[in-house]
């Protein structure tokens, strides 16, 4: 950098064109000098080792006096020092970067989780790189590329089981911490931050039962999805707990891309002679699809059919009628996941633990206008 400055000054003075002089004046004015640890040490009259300890470690862990520490910090500020994390990563093998691996940012809940992660990262001095999960056949190569960036750890959400298995195995081998937040399969020795789906589904079913509903159907996602499996099982347990029967076909798991096939499934369920008087859903989008199909069948919500969603996403307040749903604390879960990851990084733990660490977050029933008492005319009969 000193040579570059000399180069600019020299050529500015030997060239006579005013335009060229203006160019070099601009370069000199905007030249950014990288302040190094040795520059601070020279000006503060201390060793580079002392500067490094003061700038990189908490005061209680270094053998440097308070007066010397303050002098180093004062000089660093005067010189405009900014730590070179790239150089630091070359020495330590780690950066202050954590990766957030997700399937897509199109889903609102992913953005809410990311919001919480960003809050935790900012408070602990990390920055977050958002990474899109690749297809299963490309995951091994992609993870190796991620590891080459020398991240301190990873947070994952809503990944396919085969992808999650591969990520967990490779990161454990490289001793890189990993935390999974919401909607993923539980590994035998991982760290997980998830909403309490058993509690949430029980809240939904108990709410409908309290309104007099006994014929309660349930729409869930693909049996290949962890969240769909958990919520479908919770539905069956909740119905059993309340001594309510589950007729064949009342529990529907949408295979593949559920948005492509949900209308036909809901229609067939609502046109049964013993159709449900209430529907609980494993997601708010599914509940919206149920309301839409009910409208096409001239079934009034909630007079003829009560509907409960899951998630409490923004649009749940905007449906007609506004959707009764189960609220998941996505941002808080993201923050907690980042806190767990920070702790593992500081304690130099890998993603492989002796037993799974699972942090459950409570859910909350949000009652709006899509649920109501079961109509007397259909409590023991059908409209069809």
N, C-alpha and C positions, 0 to 999 in steps of 0.2 A: 504494500500500500504506500509506503514511503517513497519507493521508486516511482510509482505511478504519479504521486504528487509532484515529484521532481520533474518528471516527464512533461506534465501539464504546464508547470511554471516555465520550463525551458522553452518549449515551443510557443508559448504565448508571447514571450519576449522577443523571439527571433523572427516571428512572422508578422508581416505588416498589414495584412488584410484585416479591416475592421470586423468583418463578419466572422472570420476565423478567431479573432481575439475574443469576440463576444461568446463564441462557442466554448472556448477554453475557460472563460470567466464563469460561464454557467456550470461547467464540469467541476471547477474548483469549489464553487459555492455549494453545490449539491453532493460533493464527495463525502461518502460515509466511511469513517475510519473505524475499523474493528479494534476495540480496546481489549487487550489480552490481560491475563492474570499477571504476567511479568511486568506490564506497564503499570498496573496498580501497585505491585510490590516495589517497583523502583521509586515511585512517587511517595509511597507511604513509608519507605525505608524499612521494609520487612521482607521476609523470604516469600517466594511464590507458594511454598507449602502452607504457610500461615494464611495467605490470601485465599487459597483453595479451601482450607478448612472453614474459614469464616463465611465464605460465600455459599458453601455447599452443605453444611451440617448445622444442626441446632446447637445453640450456645452451650447447653448443658453437657454436650458430648465431646467438646473439643478442649484441649489444654491451652487456651488462649485467654488472656486477661480481658476484662471488660473494656478498658481504655484502648487497648490495641484493636480489639474488634470494632469499636466505634470509629476509630481512625480509618481502618480499612473500608468500612461501609461508607464513610464520608467521602473518601477519595474515589471509591467506585462510582458513587453518585455524581461527583464532580466531573469525572471523565466520561460519564454516560455509558457505563459498562452494561452489556447485555450478555447473559450466559449463552455460550454456544452449545446447544443441546446436541447438535450433530457430532461435535468433537467429543462431548461427554459420552455419547452412545458408543463411539468407537473404543473408548477406554473401558466403560463398564459393561458393554454388551447390551444395554437397555436404554430406552429413551423415555421421555415423559409423555409418551403417547399411549393411549389405549384404543383398541379397536372395538367398534360396535357392529356386530354382524347380524343382519336382518334380511328377510326375503324381499321386502319392498317398503318404501316410505309412503306408499299410497294409502295404507291403512292408518286411520287416526290414532289408534292405540299405540302404534310404533312411534309416532311423533311425540306422544305424551310420555312414553318411557324414555325417549331420547332427551326430552326436556329435563327430566329428573336426573339423568346421567350427566348432562352438561352442567347442571347446578352443582352436583357433587364433584365433578372434575375441576371446575373452576375454583372451588374452595380448597381443593387439595393440591393445586398446582399441576394438573394434568390437562392435556388437550385430547380431544376425541376425533378419531378418524372413522367415518361411516363407511362400512363395507357391505356390498351386496353379496349374499350367499350364492355360489355358483351351482350349476347342476351337479348331482351326485358323482357323475363320471369325471368331473373336473376338480373335485374338491381337494384331492391330495396335492395337485400342482398348485392350486390357488393358495392353500394354507402355507405351503413352502414360500410362496411369494410374500405373504403377509409376515411370516417370521423374519424374512430378510430385512424388513423395515425396523427390526429390533424393538417391537412393542413391549411395554411392561406387562400387559395383560389384555384379556378380551372379555367382552360381555356379549352374549348371544340371546336371541329371542325368536321363538316360533319357527324353528328349523326342522326339516325332515329328520326322522330318526337315523337314517343312514349317514346323513351329513353330520348330525350331532355326534354320532359315535366316532366318526373319523376325526372331527375337530378335537374331541376330548382326548382321544388316544395320542394324536400327534403333539398336542400342547403339553400333555402329561410327560411325554418322552423328552420334550425340550424344557421342562420345568417352568412353564409359563402359566401363571394363574388364569383361571377361567371362572366366570360366574354366569349362570343362566337365569334370565328373568322372564317369567310368565310363558305359558304355552309350549313347553318343551318336555320331552321324556326325561324321567329321573334316572340319572346314572348312579351306580352304586357308591361312587366316591366323589361326587361333585358338590358344588354349592348352588343352591337354587333359591330364588325369590319369586314366590307365586301368590296369587290370590287364593283365598280359602274357598275353592269351588264347592266343596261339600256344604259348607255353611251357606253359600250363595244360592245354590239350587234348593236347599231346604227352605230358605227364606221365601223363594218364589212359590214353591208348592204349598207351604203353610199359609201364605197370603191367599192363594186361590181357594184352598180348602176352607179358610175362615169366611170366605164369601159364599160358601155353600156348594162349591164345585167338587164333584167326585170323579167325573169323567174328564181327566186331564191328560192331554197328549203332550208329546215332547219332540222337538226337532233339534237334532244335533248335527255335527259335521262328520267328516270322513272318519271311519274307524282307524285310519292311519295317523290321525292327529291326536296328540296327547291330551289337549284340552277337551276334544270331543269325547274321548273315552272317559275322562274323569267326570265330566258333567252328565253323560248318559248313565254312568254307574250311580252317581249321586241322585239322579232322578228316580231310579228304581228303588234305592234305599229310602228316599223320602216318602215315596208312595207306600212302601211296605210299612214304614214307621207309623203312618197315619191309617193303616189298614185299608188302603185304597187299591183296587185291582188295576192291573195294566193289561187290557185286552190286546190280543195279537195285532200288531200294526200301529199301536198307539205311540210306540217309540220308533222314530224314523231317523236313520243316519244317512245323510246325503253323501254319496260317493263322488269322487272326482271333484270337479269345480262345482261346489254346491249352488252357486248362483245360476248355473245353467239348468239344473234339474229340480230346483226347489218348488217351483210353481206346480208342476205335475204331481209331486208328492203331496203337497199341502191340499191340492184340489181333491185328490183321491181320498184323503183322510177326512176332509170336511164334507164330502158327499156320502159318507157311510150312513147307514140307517141308525147306527149307534154312535154318531159322530161326537167328538169331544165338545164340551161346553166351554172349555178353556184350553189354551195352548201356552206352554212354557217353551222358551227357545234358548239355545246355547249361545246366541249372539243377537245384538240389536238388529243387524242386517236381516237375519232370519225372521225376526219378529215383524219387521217392515214387510217382508214378502208375504207373511201370513195375513197381515192386515189388508194388503193389496188383493190377495186371492179371495179373502172373505168379502171384500167390496164387490168383486166380479160376480160372486155367488149370491149377492144381495143379503149377506149376513152382516148385521150391524154390530160394530165394536164400540162399546162392550155389551150392548143389550142382548145380542145373540151369541156373542163369542168374546171371552176375555183373553187378552194376550199379554204375556210378560217377556221382556227381552233380557239381555245380559251384557253388561259393559258400561252403560250410561254414557254413550258417546254423544257428541254435540247434537247430531240430528235427531236423537231420541226425543228431544223437547219440541221438535218441529213437525213431527208426524201428525196425521189427523186420524184419530185423536192423539194427543201427546202420550208417549209410551211409558207405561209402568215398567221398570227395569231394575236390574241389580247393578249397583255402582262398584266398579273396580278402581282402586287408587293407583292408576298407572304411573303417574309422576312420582309418587312416594316410593313405589316399587323400584323405579329407575334410580332414584337417589340412593335407596338402600343397597341396591346392587353395586353401585359405584363405591359406596362405603365399604362393603365387603371386599371388593376387589382391591381398594387402596390398602386395607388391612393386610391382605395376603401379600401384596407387593412389598409392604414395609417389613413384614415378618419373613419375607423370602420363601413363601410357600408355593408349591406348584398347584396345578389344578386337581391333582390326585390326592384326595383325603382318605383317611382310614374308613370313614363312613359318611354318607351324604349329610350335608348341612342344609336343612330346608327352613326357610323363613316364610311363614304364612302371614298374609295380610288380610285382615277382616274385610268382608264385603258389607254393602248397605242396601236395603230395600228402598227404592225411590218410587213412591206411589203417585201416579198421574191419572190419566183419564181412560186408559185402554183396558182397565179391569173394573168389574162391577159384580153385584150379586147375580147368582144364577137365576135366569128367568123361570118363574113357576111353570110356564107352559112347556118348557123343554127340560125340566129337571128329571122327568121320567119318560119323556117322549122326544120325538124328533120333528124338525120342520119339514123334512122331505117326505 
